[in-house]
Amino acid sequence: MKHGAWVCGVMLASHLAGCATLNLPPGTAQDQIDYWLDRQEYAKALAVVSEARNSPSPAISNLQETQEKIHARIVRYEQQVTANADTAAAANDWETAFDLYREALSRVPGSTRLHDGEQTLIRRHAEHLASLELERLIAKGEWTLKDLETSTVAAANKPGSWFGRYWLNRKIANAHDLGLELAAYGKRALEQKDLPLAKRILPLALSLSNTPETQALHTQLQEALKPEVRKEEDAPVSTEPPRIAEKEIATPRPRSEPQPKAEPQPKEERPRANGPEQNDAKRVMAEFRKACQEKQFVEARQLMSQLEKQGVDTPEFKALSKQLASDVATHVKELTKIGVIHYSQKRYDEALKVWQQAQVLDPKNEQLAFCI
């Protein structure tokens, strides 16, 4: 019985030894290096070089050249892995990007470039997650504001409903907390000089939580958005009639039978703008441009009407008028939301004042008429 156990143990040991020898590359040290390089096992190839260097009789004659060859292969491999990981990260395939670095570091554990690349990828992934969280908060804030507007109108239609008032107060509290959270992101964006992001966050935060801190941040944003240096150029206002296209002038007319000459009629002179009128149009245009830039909507509309009466129809005037209409619509929407917040907080006089300001800009707004 003991003899049988001993025989089985010998057979198992020989079997394991045979399996181990199958994983070893055959041939000389140079053959082993080529074997590992073909499999991109660069650390194992360097281990063979190191072992040959420490041997009293090295099996490789040109150790330095062989080592430089391996390092050149490693540099190309690092570049390839970094590029592929960047491409995967750009496509939001973060799992593939991390797998590339994980596999590469198993082949070249001591690579500084791969370690640095992996750390950079970790930071980029964290920034991506933070960006997604911020987008989620912004979407939640926009939805909360719309829901709060609806709930405020519903509560106003049923003033005796204690349940409606209870839920409205809870929604106001949640909106306040969400506004403070967004304001913290907006403050960070201002500190990092990221004005486009701050412009997305802070107006929404102010609509949700009209606190002194949020108002101060919003004021800081408005100051930062003002252009530092702006040169106003007086664009000439054209009062000449449009020219006939060259194509029409060049087109020959078909010949016709000679007609008897008609008696010459006195030409009717067209009124032309004199020098003072042109200067007045330039002045009004400059004031209109300035009012649009400074968001002085009431003044801008008055100047636009004056320019229309003077027949101004330049490309700049059309562009400014179109932008003014868009800015006014956005401003009216923001004032309406601010009024809803004031009303929900029982600040009725302030709500009425804000709604009246919005109604001056948009007299035909049915929602404002209902609120007032």
Phi and psi in degrees as a GROMACS rama.xvg file:
@    title "Ramachandran Plot"
@    xaxis  label "Phi"
@    yaxis  label "Psi"
@TYPE xy
-65.4665  -38.9676  LYS-2
-62.1018  -39.3161  HIS-3
-65.7573  -39.6827  GLY-4
-65.6554  -38.2551  ALA-5
-65.0593  -39.9679  TRP-6
-64.3232  -41.931  VAL-7
-63.5717  -38.8106  CYS-8
-64.8694  -40.7441  GLY-9
-63.745  -41.8616  VAL-10
-65.863  -39.8957  MET-11
-66.5945  -40.6353  LEU-12
-64.7373  -42.2587  ALA-13
-66.1538  -33.5572  SER-14
-67.4221  -43.4329  HIS-15
-65.3261  -39.9767  LEU-16
-63.937  -37.6243  ALA-17
-66.0624  -38.828  GLY-18
-66.5946  -35.4666  CYS-19
-67.5233  -38.0002  ALA-20
-71.4832  -21.4627  THR-21
-68.4154  -27.2137  LEU-22
-83.0024  -10.1572  ASN-23
-82.732  134.745  LEU-24
-69.4253  139.61  PRO-25
-82.5075  170.471  PRO-26
90.6642  -164.78  GLY-27
-77.3214  178.42  THR-28
-61.6977  -38.274  ALA-29
-65.7701  -38.1389  GLN-30
-64.053  -38.3895  ASP-31
-65.3881  -40.1264  GLN-32
-62.7884  -46.0102  ILE-33
-62.0863  -35.4983  ASP-34
-62.2265  -47.5526  TYR-35
-71.6631  -34.5762  TRP-36
-66.0825  -37.579  LEU-37
-62.9384  -28.0258  ASP-38
-97.7627  8.68667  ARG-39
58.148  30.1089  GLN-40
-94.6768  75.7232  GLU-41
-71.0689  -34.4688  TYR-42
-64.3619  -38.6036  ALA-43
-70.4202  -35.6337  LYS-44
-64.6476  -41.8933  ALA-45
-65.9123  -31.5245  LEU-46
-65.3192  -37.3399  ALA-47
-64.6592  -41.2728  VAL-48
-63.6482  -42.7486  VAL-49
-64.2378  -39.9793  SER-50
-65.5138  -39.5295  GLU-51
-68.0413  -34.7788  ALA-52
-66.9823  -37.1043  ARG-53
-81.592  -8.18881  ASN-54
-75.639  141.37  SER-55
-62.6885  -28.7181  PRO-56
-127.394  87.7559  SER-57
-58.2755  137.806  PRO-58
-82.8379  -7.58356  ALA-59
-116.872  125.186  ILE-60
-77.5774  -40.4253  SER-61
-106.224  70.6779  ASN-62
-65.049  -42.6303  LEU-63
-63.5039  -44.4583  GLN-64
-64.3521  -40.2422  GLU-65
-65.1383  -40.7575  THR-66
-66.3104  -40.7417  GLN-67
-63.4996  -35.9055  GLU-68
-62.9631  -43.8338  LYS-69
-64.5628  -42.8637  ILE-70
-64.4711  -36.1567  HIS-71
-63.7459  -40.3077  ALA-72
-64.3072  -37.7886  ARG-73
-64.8511  -42.0569  ILE-74
-60.9582  -44.5074  VAL-75
-64.7905  -38.471  ARG-76
-65.0849  -41.6254  TYR-77
-62.237  -42.9448  GLU-78
-62.6437  -42.222  GLN-79
-65.1736  -44.7433  GLN-80
-63.9258  -43.7104  VAL-81
-61.9264  -44.2798  THR-82
-64.4328  -43.9931  ALA-83
-65.4485  -38.7791  ASN-84
-66.5201  -39.841  ALA-85
-63.2206  -40.6148  ASP-86
-63.5831  -42.6461  THR-87
-65.3336  -40.9666  ALA-88
-65.7976  -37.9949  ALA-89
-63.1578  -29.0966  ALA-90
-91.2441  11.9339  ALA-91
61.663  24.3843  ASN-92
-96.0099  71.6159  ASP-93
-69.2927  -32.1344  TRP-94
-62.3886  -44.908  GLU-95
-63.5772  -40.8753  THR-96
-61.4658  -45.6037  ALA-97
-67.6495  -36.6372  PHE-98
-62.9242  -37.3414  ASP-99
-62.0723  -45.8881  LEU-100
-68.2438  -36.7806  TYR-101
-63.8287  -45.1475  ARG-102
-67.6367  -40.3581  GLU-103
-65.148  -39.0546  ALA-104
-70.7205  -23.6756  LEU-105
-72.1705  -25.4463  SER-106
-88.735  -34.3417  ARG-107
-130.915  77.5732  VAL-108
-61.6294  -29.4564  PRO-109
-92.808  14.0165  GLY-110
-75.1198  115.977  SER-111
-67.9566  -38.9375  THR-112
-64.1376  -40.8692  ARG-113
-68.9256  -38.7214  LEU-114
-63.8178  -44.4868  HIS-115
-63.5532  -41.2654  ASP-116
-62.7631  -39.4552  GLY-117
-66.1528  -39.8823  GLU-118
-65.142  -39.5239  GLN-119
-62.766  -40.566  THR-120
-63.593  -38.8691  LEU-121
-62.5926  -42.4434  ILE-122
-65.7873  -42.8171  ARG-123
-62.4779  -38.6626  ARG-124
-66.7139  -39.1793  HIS-125
-64.6698  -41.3092  ALA-126
-64.468  -36.9413  GLU-127
-64.4117  -43.0635  HIS-128
-65.1419  -40.141  LEU-129
-63.8457  -38.3353  ALA-130
-64.8377  -41.3766  SER-131
-63.6179  -39.9968  LEU-132
-63.9137  -40.4496  GLU-133
-65.3753  -42.5477  LEU-134
-61.4359  -36.6345  GLU-135
-65.0031  -41.8119  ARG-136
-65.3086  -41.1914  LEU-137
-63.3003  -45.0248  ILE-138
-62.6038  -40.3868  ALA-139
-64.794  -39.7937  LYS-140
-63.9252  -43.154  GLY-141
-63.7982  -41.9069  GLU-142
-66.227  -41.8535  TRP-143
-61.8115  -40.0558  THR-144
-65.2372  -43.0558  LEU-145
-64.1745  -42.3813  LYS-146
-63.9902  -36.9885  ASP-147
-68.0178  -38.2452  LEU-148
-61.657  -45.5704  GLU-149
-63.8894  -43.4215  THR-150
-66.7352  -35.4404  SER-151
-66.0367  -43.0418  THR-152
-65.2047  -40.8755  VAL-153
-64.1371  -40.6625  ALA-154
-66.9448  -34.1126  ALA-155
-68.2575  -31.8368  ALA-156
-75.1216  -23.7508  ASN-157
-126.254  73.6075  LYS-158
-66.1776  -20.8917  PRO-159
-89.3225  0.347239  GLY-160
-85.048  106.842  SER-161
-69.9784  -30.7707  TRP-162
-68.2609  -41.2495  PHE-163
-64.2102  -40.195  GLY-164
-65.4135  -36.5816  ARG-165
-63.4169  -47.8342  TYR-166
-67.9699  -33.5552  TRP-167
-64.8514  -41.4001  LEU-168
-63.7697  -38.0008  ASN-169
-65.6659  -40.5394  ARG-170
-66.5166  -36.7852  LYS-171
-63.8935  -41.2897  ILE-172
-64.6219  -42.8684  ALA-173
-64.9118  -39.4542  ASN-174
-64.1808  -37.8607  ALA-175
-62.3996  -46.7381  HIS-176
-63.473  -41.6512  ASP-177
-66.1097  -37.4789  LEU-178
-63.747  -40.5829  GLY-179
-64.6246  -38.4992  LEU-180
-65.1821  -41.6806  GLU-181
-67.7571  -36.0682  LEU-182
-62.3102  -35.3295  ALA-183
-63.7633  -40.9066  ALA-184
-65.0637  -40.5749  TYR-185
-64.1115  -38.4838  GLY-186
-62.7005  -42.2406  LYS-187
-64.3571  -38.5453  ARG-188
-64.7595  -38.5747  ALA-189
-64.8974  -40.7  LEU-190
-64.443  -32.1365  GLU-191
-90.952  7.61636  GLN-192
61.4934  25.6131  LYS-193
-92.061  78.4505  ASP-194
-66.7013  -39.1455  LEU-195
-58.9169  -40.753  PRO-196
-69.0695  -42.5432  LEU-197
-61.931  -34.8656  ALA-198
-67.6543  -28.6165  LYS-199
-76.0614  -33.7296  ARG-200
-91.4232  -51.0466  ILE-201
-65.0113  -41.3534  LEU-202
-59.1414  -38.4924  PRO-203
-67.1216  -42.1602  LEU-204
-62.1756  -38.7474  ALA-205
-67.1115  -35.7936  LEU-206
-68.6155  -30.8233  SER-207
-85.9578  -33.1402  LEU-208
-143.256  96.1613  SER-209
-86.7458  64.6984  ASN-210
-94.5374  162.039  THR-211
-58.8381  -36.1005  PRO-212
-65.8772  -43.5169  GLU-213
-67.6558  -37.5022  THR-214
-63.2334  -39.8803  GLN-215
-64.5377  -40.741  ALA-216
-65.0657  -39.7389  LEU-217
-65.7489  -39.3121  HIS-218
-64.3373  -40.3806  THR-219
-62.3766  -37.5005  GLN-220
-64.4511  -44.3882  LEU-221
-61.9816  -37.7182  GLN-222
-67.1099  -38.9497  GLU-223
-70.4524  -27.497  ALA-224
-79.1151  -15.3757  LEU-225
-66.3848  134.482  LYS-226
-64.424  138.477  PRO-227
-71.7879  -49.1465  GLU-228
-131.809  125.435  VAL-229
-137.566  116.932  ARG-230
-95.7218  120.655  LYS-231
-90.9686  119.055  GLU-232
-100.976  130.19  GLU-233
-78.543  101.246  ASP-234
-74.9256  131.753  ALA-235
-65.4417  136.733  PRO-236
-95.3192  117.862  VAL-237
-80.2959  126.453  SER-238
-113.702  3.65032  THR-239
-80.9268  149.977  GLU-240
-68.6101  153.921  PRO-241
-61.5927  141.494  PRO-242
-77.1525  151.927  ARG-243
-75.1921  137.36  ILE-244
-62.5662  145.634  ALA-245
-60.7844  -30.8885  GLU-246
-64.6377  -38.4226  LYS-247
-68.9884  -35.6304  GLU-248
-67.5773  -38.9296  ILE-249
-77.2529  -16.6144  ALA-250
-72.6314  120.387  THR-251
-72.9625  143.885  PRO-252
-93.6858  145.125  ARG-253
-65.5283  145.879  PRO-254
-73.4795  147.094  ARG-255
-133.326  169.911  SER-256
-65.1585  142.263  GLU-257
-61.604  132.626  PRO-258
-105.345  151.321  GLN-259
-65.5452  138.834  PRO-260
-67.9189  130.819  LYS-261
-84.6897  158.147  ALA-262
-68.7356  138.099  GLU-263
-63.353  132.902  PRO-264
-100.172  145.644  GLN-265
-66.0219  130.959  PRO-266
-72.1855  138.704  LYS-267
-88.5116  118.427  GLU-268
-77.6195  133.155  GLU-269
-82.8771  143.013  ARG-270
-69.4026  133.485  PRO-271
-115.156  144.26  ARG-272
-72.4417  129.761  ALA-273
-83.606  -179.766  ASN-274
-59.121  -49.4087  GLY-275
-59.4998  -38.2445  PRO-276
-66.3017  -40.0518  GLU-277
-63.5538  -42.6983  GLN-278
-64.3705  -36.9836  ASN-279
-66.3187  -39.26  ASP-280
-64.5759  -40.6943  ALA-281
-62.5636  -41.7173  LYS-282
-64.8518  -45.0426  ARG-283
-64.6616  -38.2099  VAL-284
-63.9495  -40.3321  MET-285
-64.9078  -40.3388  ALA-286
-67.4301  -37.3812  GLU-287
-64.3876  -43.3989  PHE-288
-60.3916  -44.1287  ARG-289
-66.056  -41.8021  LYS-290
-64.1767  -37.8042  ALA-291
-64.8734  -43.2227  CYS-292
-65.9077  -36.2688  GLN-293
-90.5566  7.00423  GLU-294
60.1002  33.7636  LYS-295
-88.94  84.0447  GLN-296
-69.6608  -41.3467  PHE-297
-63.7721  -47.0216  VAL-298
-63.9635  -40.5329  GLU-299
-62.1717  -40.3233  ALA-300
-66.3359  -39.0145  ARG-301
-63.3651  -43.2852  GLN-302
-67.1416  -36.2158  LEU-303
-63.3803  -42.3495  MET-304
-63.1581  -37.8963  SER-305
-65.8233  -40.578  GLN-306
-67.9466  -36.4315  LEU-307
-63.1092  -38.6648  GLU-308
-66.3438  -30.0678  LYS-309
-81.2352  -2.10921  GLN-310
80.2741  20.225  GLY-311
-74.1056  129.65  VAL-312
-145.776  42.0627  ASP-313
-79.9533  160.063  THR-314
-57.575  -38.1532  PRO-315
-63.9997  -42.2761  GLU-316
-63.2199  -41.79  PHE-317
-63.5051  -43.1995  LYS-318
-65.1355  -42.9533  ALA-319
-65.7646  -39.0381  LEU-320
-65.0079  -41.4203  SER-321
-64.9796  -43.598  LYS-322
-65.8315  -36.3966  GLN-323
-62.8671  -43.4139  LEU-324
-61.0336  -41.3352  ALA-325
-66.1879  -43.3835  SER-326
-65.156  -38.9924  ASP-327
-64.1131  -43.4006  VAL-328
-61.593  -43.1068  ALA-329
-64.2796  -41.9354  THR-330
-66.0041  -40.5074  HIS-331
-62.355  -40.9425  VAL-332
-63.6645  -42.0657  LYS-333
-65.9008  -41.7951  GLU-334
-63.7188  -38.0809  LEU-335
-62.0678  -43.111  THR-336
-64.8689  -42.5225  LYS-337
-62.7007  -39.7218  ILE-338
-62.7056  -38.596  GLY-339
-63.0659  -41.4346  VAL-340
-63.1691  -45.4838  ILE-341
-59.5734  -43.0905  HIS-342
-64.4072  -41.7872  TYR-343
-66.2186  -23.9526  SER-344
-94.5045  14.1912  GLN-345
63.959  25.9707  LYS-346
-101.092  73.2252  ARG-347
-69.0494  -38.8443  TYR-348
-63.5275  -42.1425  ASP-349
-67.1218  -38.4511  GLU-350
-62.6809  -45.0737  ALA-351
-62.9541  -39.5799  LEU-352
-62.9222  -43.9081  LYS-353
-67.2652  -42.084  VAL-354
-64.6761  -36.4087  TRP-355
-66.3683  -36.9556  GLN-356
-62.0595  -40.6885  GLN-357
-68.6937  -35.5071  ALA-358
-68.9337  -28.609  GLN-359
-61.2093  -37.9716  VAL-360
-80.7549  -28.1888  LEU-361
-137.607  77.4962  ASP-362
-64.0728  -24.7865  PRO-363
-92.3163  8.87983  LYS-364
-72.434  115.824  ASN-365
-70.4483  -36.2047  GLU-366
-62.1187  -41.692  GLN-367
-67.1147  -39.3408  LEU-368
-62.4168  -38.3787  ALA-369
-67.1811  -40.9976  PHE-370
-67.2778  -39.9568  CYS-371
